[in-house]
Amino acid sequence: MSDLAQSKDSSHTALANAMQAHLETLRESICRELATIPPPVPACDVNFNRLLEDRAGVVDELQKLAKLRAAAYGATDLLGFARACAWLDSGMKARIEQVLGATQD
């Protein structure tokens, strides 16, 4: 493998790792917040239900990222994931766009 190809693979892996770490941190934060809420009245606690939905959304994105990483993926795939992921903040998306935008497969 050429130095350029290795560098490209390394940057893809680093960005995928950063996205995964961001999503894992977000999921853990939501779980901690859920643990501090007193037991809800079923279907009546709006904040609790929102947090459950948020956690499910983040877990779904983590599963999508894991599937992407298990397959042969490239810059286009990572950009597509980042652009579609509602749970990556604008700073993370801008960083991914900056690194990968000019290095399309």
Secondary structure as UniProt FT lines:
FT   HELIX           3..36
FT   TURN            42..44
FT   HELIX           46..70
FT   HELIX           75..84
FT   TURN            86..87
FT   HELIX           90..100
FT   TURN            101..102
//
